[in-house]
Amino acid sequence: TDIDHYRAPANAIEEILAGIYAQVLGLDRVSVDDSFFELGGDSLSAMRVVAAINRALDTHLAVRTLFHAPSVRSLSEQLESADSGVELVPVEIFKEGTGVPLCCIHEGNGQSYAYRGLREYLECPIIGINQIPQDGEVTPRSIRDMAKNYADRIQAIYPEGPYNLLGWSFGGPVAHEIAVELRRRGCTVNNLIMLDPVLSADGPGETVEDENPAEDRLLNLFLRSSGIDVSEESERLTYRRAEELIRQQGQVVEFVLPPKPIFEFAVYNHNTNLSYLREHVPDVFDGDMVVFSATRGEIVNNPQDWRPYVSGDLTVHSVDCGHDEMTSDEAIRMYVEQLKLSLEA
């Protein structure tokens, strides 16, 4: 940031927050007006920043608050407000606006934060559906049950339709099932769009024998994105082992891992969702579907496998990124123009 633009912290709280932003993002200093995400933050580092702030200030700030108040200045004002501690809400409003809403369905860990980056590029309202029960909902036992609950939530906010649905990874089959459910209710689904959707539970290295594949997979993601080498690890990673590795490499645990309760919630969802996926046979959606397919790394999700479950056209666009990078700003920039065209179609 140039000198003209830099705004120094105005008080002790802002100073602490700016210091934590800088440390997590690997920057020398941070202007109090700069958005955490424009400085290079993503949903993984958002968890770290909030964990570090809560520890430093003994607060109960929720990760979601950072998405609504991404600068040091706006976040310091949120520290006063009562609802900033509510970690996950059933429906997250990412962007208000007019036009057909884009309803984004959580991925395997149950959270829809990953879609936040779309705000910068799309004009329409954007909502995220999180895997947390809403009052009065029946506890789901399958993807089909989830789809009924989520269709209810979407219709509660937008009773009229039409609807645009977007799902990344595990969110793909759920979005597809919601599309089927909304059509069953006589609603119009303009677009069903998937970002590298999974179709079966046979993802990379996820075998039925492994009693907790999610813990290992999620810890790997966090450690790798912090530049911590886990290639030598012969054992399955646990939270405690990950903490050891982080300390061995001279890093601070809070800057790498989310707080244990949030992490355990993500692991629980991931494992539950894997079991749902194993049982799931999709219905046929009577419309068109667009898939943005990740082409880097291990390709486990062949988009053509969805052919039998769509009565209309199946259009596939390749994106030069890995499965886990699909909602990073870098990847979004690669396909967002095509996404806009799909939404306008």
C-alpha positions as CSV (number, residue, x, y, z in Angstrom):
1,T,0.0,0.0,0.0
2,D,1.4,3.4,-0.8
3,I,2.0,6.0,1.9
4,D,-1.0,8.2,1.0
5,H,-3.3,5.3,1.5
6,Y,-2.0,4.0,4.8
7,R,-4.2,4.7,7.8
8,A,-2.6,4.0,11.1
9,P,-4.5,2.4,14.0
10,A,-6.4,5.0,16.1
11,N,-6.4,3.0,19.4
12,A,-5.0,0.0,21.2
13,I,-7.7,-2.4,19.9
14,E,-7.1,-1.4,16.2
15,E,-3.3,-1.8,16.8
16,I,-3.8,-5.3,18.1
17,L,-6.1,-6.2,15.2
18,A,-3.8,-4.7,12.6
19,G,-0.8,-6.6,14.1
20,I,-2.8,-9.9,13.9
21,Y,-3.9,-9.2,10.3
22,A,-0.3,-8.5,9.3
23,Q,1.1,-11.6,11.0
24,V,-1.5,-14.0,9.5
25,L,-1.2,-12.5,6.0
26,G,2.6,-12.2,6.2
27,L,2.6,-8.4,5.6
28,D,4.8,-5.7,7.2
29,R,1.8,-3.6,8.1
30,V,-1.9,-3.2,7.4
31,S,-3.9,-0.1,6.9
32,V,-7.0,0.0,9.1
33,D,-9.2,0.6,6.0
34,D,-8.0,-2.3,4.0
35,S,-10.3,-5.4,3.6
36,F,-8.7,-8.6,4.9
37,F,-9.8,-10.4,1.8
38,E,-8.4,-7.8,-0.7
39,L,-5.1,-8.2,1.2
40,G,-5.1,-11.9,0.3
41,G,-7.1,-13.5,3.1
42,D,-9.4,-16.4,2.4
43,S,-11.8,-18.6,4.4
44,L,-8.9,-20.6,5.9
45,S,-6.9,-17.6,7.1
46,A,-10.2,-15.9,8.2
47,M,-10.6,-18.7,10.8
48,R,-7.0,-18.1,12.0
49,V,-7.4,-14.4,12.3
50,V,-10.5,-14.7,14.4
51,A,-9.0,-17.4,16.6
52,A,-6.0,-15.1,17.2
53,I,-8.2,-12.1,18.0
54,N,-10.3,-14.0,20.4
55,R,-7.3,-15.2,22.2
56,A,-5.6,-11.8,22.3
57,L,-8.7,-9.9,23.4
58,D,-10.6,-12.6,25.3
59,T,-13.6,-12.0,23.0
60,H,-16.0,-14.4,21.2
61,L,-15.9,-13.0,17.7
62,A,-17.4,-15.3,15.1
63,V,-15.6,-16.0,11.8
64,R,-18.7,-14.8,9.9
65,T,-18.3,-11.4,11.4
66,L,-15.1,-10.9,9.5
67,F,-16.9,-11.4,6.2
68,H,-19.3,-8.6,7.0
69,A,-16.7,-6.3,8.6
70,P,-13.4,-7.2,6.8
71,S,-11.3,-4.1,7.7
72,V,-9.5,-3.5,11.0
73,R,-11.7,-0.4,11.6
74,S,-15.0,-2.1,10.9
75,L,-14.1,-5.2,12.8
76,S,-13.1,-3.3,15.9
77,E,-16.6,-1.7,15.9
78,Q,-18.1,-5.2,15.7
79,L,-16.3,-6.3,18.9
80,E,-19.0,-4.3,20.8
81,S,-22.0,-5.9,19.2
82,A,-23.8,-8.8,20.9
83,D,-24.5,-11.0,17.9
84,S,-20.9,-11.0,16.7
85,G,-20.5,-14.3,18.6
86,V,-23.0,-16.3,16.7
87,E,-20.7,-18.6,14.8
88,L,-23.0,-20.1,12.1
89,V,-26.4,-19.1,11.0
90,P,-28.7,-21.3,8.8
91,V,-28.8,-18.7,6.0
92,E,-25.9,-16.3,5.4
93,I,-26.7,-13.2,3.4
94,F,-23.5,-12.4,1.4
95,K,-25.0,-9.7,-0.8
96,E,-28.2,-7.8,-1.0
97,G,-29.5,-6.7,-4.3
98,T,-32.2,-7.1,-7.0
99,G,-32.6,-9.8,-9.6
100,V,-32.7,-13.6,-9.3
101,P,-30.9,-14.7,-6.1
102,L,-27.9,-17.0,-6.3
103,C,-28.3,-19.7,-3.6
104,C,-25.0,-21.2,-2.7
105,I,-25.0,-24.6,-0.9
106,H,-22.3,-25.4,1.7
107,E,-19.5,-27.8,0.9
108,G,-18.6,-30.9,2.9
109,N,-17.6,-29.1,6.1
110,G,-21.0,-27.6,6.4
111,Q,-20.1,-24.0,5.8
112,S,-20.8,-21.6,2.9
113,Y,-18.0,-19.0,3.5
114,A,-16.2,-20.1,0.4
115,Y,-18.7,-18.4,-1.9
116,R,-18.0,-15.0,-0.3
117,G,-15.5,-14.1,-3.0
118,L,-18.4,-14.0,-5.6
119,R,-19.7,-10.8,-4.1
120,E,-17.0,-8.7,-5.8
121,Y,-18.1,-9.9,-9.3
122,L,-21.8,-10.5,-9.3
123,E,-24.7,-8.0,-9.1
124,C,-27.4,-10.3,-7.9
125,P,-28.3,-11.2,-4.3
126,I,-26.1,-14.0,-3.0
127,I,-27.1,-16.2,0.0
128,G,-25.2,-19.1,1.6
129,I,-26.9,-22.1,3.1
130,N,-25.0,-23.5,6.1
131,Q,-25.4,-26.9,7.7
132,I,-26.8,-25.8,10.9
133,P,-30.4,-26.6,11.9
134,Q,-33.0,-24.0,11.7
135,D,-35.7,-23.9,14.4
136,G,-38.4,-26.5,13.8
137,E,-36.5,-28.4,11.1
138,V,-36.6,-32.2,11.0
139,T,-33.0,-33.5,11.5
140,P,-31.9,-34.8,8.0
141,R,-31.0,-38.4,7.5
142,S,-30.0,-38.1,3.8
143,I,-29.2,-35.6,1.0
144,R,-32.9,-35.7,0.0
145,D,-33.9,-34.6,3.5
146,M,-31.3,-31.8,3.4
147,A,-32.7,-30.7,0.1
148,K,-36.2,-30.4,1.5
149,N,-35.0,-28.3,4.5
150,Y,-32.9,-26.1,2.3
151,A,-35.7,-25.6,-0.3
152,D,-37.9,-24.5,2.6
153,R,-35.3,-22.0,3.8
154,I,-34.8,-20.6,0.3
155,Q,-38.6,-20.2,-0.3
156,A,-39.0,-18.5,3.1
157,I,-36.7,-15.7,1.9
158,Y,-37.7,-15.7,-1.8
159,P,-41.3,-17.2,-1.9
160,E,-41.8,-16.4,-5.6
161,G,-38.7,-17.6,-7.4
162,P,-37.2,-18.1,-10.0
163,Y,-34.0,-19.6,-8.4
164,N,-30.4,-20.0,-9.3
165,L,-28.5,-22.7,-7.4
166,L,-24.8,-23.1,-7.0
167,G,-22.9,-25.9,-5.3
168,W,-19.2,-26.7,-4.9
169,S,-17.9,-30.2,-4.1
170,F,-20.5,-31.8,-1.8
171,G,-22.7,-28.8,-2.3
172,G,-23.1,-30.0,-5.9
173,P,-25.3,-33.1,-5.3
174,V,-27.2,-31.1,-2.6
175,A,-27.9,-28.2,-5.0
176,H,-28.9,-30.7,-7.7
177,E,-31.4,-32.3,-5.2
178,I,-32.7,-28.9,-4.2
179,A,-33.3,-28.1,-7.9
180,V,-35.3,-31.4,-8.2
181,E,-37.3,-30.5,-5.0
182,L,-38.1,-27.0,-6.1
183,R,-39.3,-28.3,-9.5
184,R,-41.4,-30.9,-7.7
185,R,-43.0,-27.9,-5.9
186,G,-43.8,-26.3,-9.2
187,C,-41.1,-23.6,-8.9
188,T,-38.8,-22.3,-11.7
189,V,-35.1,-23.1,-11.5
190,N,-33.4,-20.9,-14.0
191,N,-29.9,-22.3,-13.5
192,L,-28.3,-25.2,-11.7
193,I,-24.5,-24.6,-11.6
194,M,-21.9,-26.8,-10.0
195,L,-18.3,-26.2,-9.1
196,D,-16.3,-29.5,-9.4
197,P,-19.2,-31.5,-7.8
198,V,-18.6,-34.9,-6.2
199,L,-20.9,-37.7,-7.1
200,S,-19.7,-40.6,-5.1
201,A,-17.9,-41.0,-1.8
202,D,-14.8,-42.4,-3.4
203,G,-12.8,-39.2,-3.2
204,P,-9.0,-39.1,-3.0
205,G,-7.8,-41.4,-0.2
206,E,-11.2,-41.6,1.4
207,T,-11.8,-45.2,2.2
208,V,-14.7,-46.6,4.3
209,E,-12.2,-48.2,6.7
210,D,-10.7,-44.9,7.8
211,E,-12.6,-44.0,10.8
212,N,-12.0,-40.3,10.5
213,P,-11.0,-39.3,7.0
214,A,-12.2,-35.7,7.5
215,E,-9.9,-34.8,10.3
216,D,-6.9,-35.9,8.4
217,R,-8.0,-34.2,5.2
218,L,-9.0,-30.9,6.8
219,L,-5.8,-30.7,8.9
220,N,-3.8,-31.3,5.7
221,L,-5.5,-28.4,4.0
222,F,-4.8,-26.0,6.9
223,L,-1.2,-27.1,7.3
224,R,-0.4,-27.0,3.6
225,S,-1.9,-23.6,3.2
226,S,0.5,-22.4,5.9
227,G,3.5,-23.8,4.1
228,I,3.9,-26.6,6.6
229,D,5.3,-29.8,5.0
230,V,3.2,-32.9,5.9
231,S,4.6,-35.2,3.2
232,E,6.8,-37.1,5.7
233,E,3.9,-38.0,7.9
234,S,3.2,-41.7,7.9
235,E,0.4,-41.6,10.6
236,R,-3.0,-40.1,10.1
237,L,-3.0,-36.5,11.3
238,T,-4.8,-35.6,14.5
239,Y,-5.4,-32.1,15.9
240,R,-2.8,-32.7,18.6
241,R,-0.2,-34.0,16.1
242,A,-0.9,-30.9,13.9
243,E,-0.3,-28.6,16.9
244,E,3.1,-30.3,17.4
245,L,4.1,-29.9,13.8
246,I,3.2,-26.3,13.8
247,R,5.2,-25.6,17.0
248,Q,8.2,-27.6,15.6
249,Q,8.2,-25.3,12.6
250,G,8.2,-22.2,14.8
251,Q,4.7,-21.2,13.9
252,V,1.8,-20.2,16.2
253,V,-1.0,-22.8,16.4
254,E,-3.7,-20.1,16.4
255,F,-2.4,-18.7,13.1
256,V,-2.8,-22.0,11.4
257,L,-5.7,-24.0,12.9
258,P,-9.2,-22.8,13.6
259,P,-10.4,-23.1,17.3
260,K,-11.1,-26.7,18.2
261,P,-14.9,-26.4,18.5
262,I,-15.2,-25.0,15.0
263,F,-12.8,-27.6,13.7
264,E,-14.7,-30.4,15.3
265,F,-18.0,-29.1,13.9
266,A,-16.4,-29.2,10.4
267,V,-15.1,-32.7,10.9
268,Y,-18.5,-33.9,12.2
269,N,-20.2,-32.5,9.1
270,H,-17.6,-33.9,6.7
271,N,-18.0,-37.4,8.1
272,T,-21.8,-37.2,8.2
273,N,-21.9,-35.9,4.6
274,L,-19.6,-38.7,3.4
275,S,-22.1,-41.2,4.8
276,Y,-25.0,-39.4,3.1
277,L,-23.1,-39.4,-0.2
278,R,-22.5,-43.2,-0.1
279,E,-26.2,-43.8,0.2
280,H,-27.3,-41.2,-2.4
281,V,-28.6,-41.9,-5.8
282,P,-29.6,-38.6,-7.5
283,D,-33.0,-38.0,-9.0
284,V,-33.3,-36.6,-12.6
285,F,-33.4,-32.8,-12.8
286,D,-35.7,-31.7,-15.7
287,G,-33.5,-28.9,-16.9
288,D,-30.0,-27.9,-18.0
289,M,-26.9,-28.0,-15.8
290,V,-23.6,-26.2,-16.1
291,V,-20.4,-27.7,-14.5
292,F,-17.2,-25.9,-13.9
293,S,-14.6,-28.7,-13.7
294,A,-11.2,-28.5,-11.9
295,T,-8.5,-29.9,-14.2
296,R,-5.4,-29.8,-12.0
297,G,-4.2,-32.5,-9.7
298,E,-6.0,-35.7,-9.1
299,I,-9.2,-35.7,-11.2
300,V,-11.8,-37.7,-9.3
301,N,-14.9,-36.0,-10.4
302,N,-15.8,-36.7,-14.0
303,P,-18.6,-34.2,-14.8
304,Q,-19.9,-36.5,-17.5
305,D,-21.0,-38.9,-14.7
306,W,-23.9,-36.5,-14.1
307,R,-25.3,-37.1,-17.6
308,P,-28.0,-39.6,-16.5
309,Y,-29.3,-37.2,-13.8
310,V,-30.1,-34.2,-16.1
311,S,-32.8,-34.3,-18.8
312,G,-31.6,-31.1,-20.6
313,D,-28.1,-30.0,-21.6
314,L,-25.0,-30.7,-19.6
315,T,-22.4,-28.0,-20.3
316,V,-18.9,-28.4,-18.9
317,H,-16.3,-25.7,-18.6
318,S,-12.7,-26.6,-17.6
319,V,-10.9,-24.5,-15.0
320,D,-7.2,-24.7,-14.5
321,C,-7.1,-25.2,-10.8
322,G,-7.3,-28.0,-8.2
323,H,-10.5,-29.2,-6.5
324,D,-9.8,-27.4,-3.2
325,E,-8.9,-24.1,-5.0
326,M,-12.2,-23.9,-6.9
327,T,-13.5,-21.0,-4.8
328,S,-10.2,-19.1,-4.3
329,D,-10.1,-15.6,-5.8
330,E,-7.6,-16.7,-8.4
331,A,-9.8,-19.5,-9.7
332,I,-13.0,-17.4,-9.5
333,R,-11.3,-14.8,-11.8
334,M,-10.7,-17.6,-14.3
335,Y,-14.4,-18.6,-14.7
336,V,-16.5,-15.7,-13.4
337,E,-17.2,-14.2,-16.9
338,Q,-18.5,-17.6,-18.0
339,L,-20.5,-17.9,-14.7
340,K,-22.1,-14.5,-15.4
341,L,-23.0,-15.6,-18.9
342,S,-24.6,-18.8,-17.5
343,L,-26.6,-16.8,-15.0
344,E,-27.8,-14.4,-17.7
345,A,-28.8,-17.3,-20.0
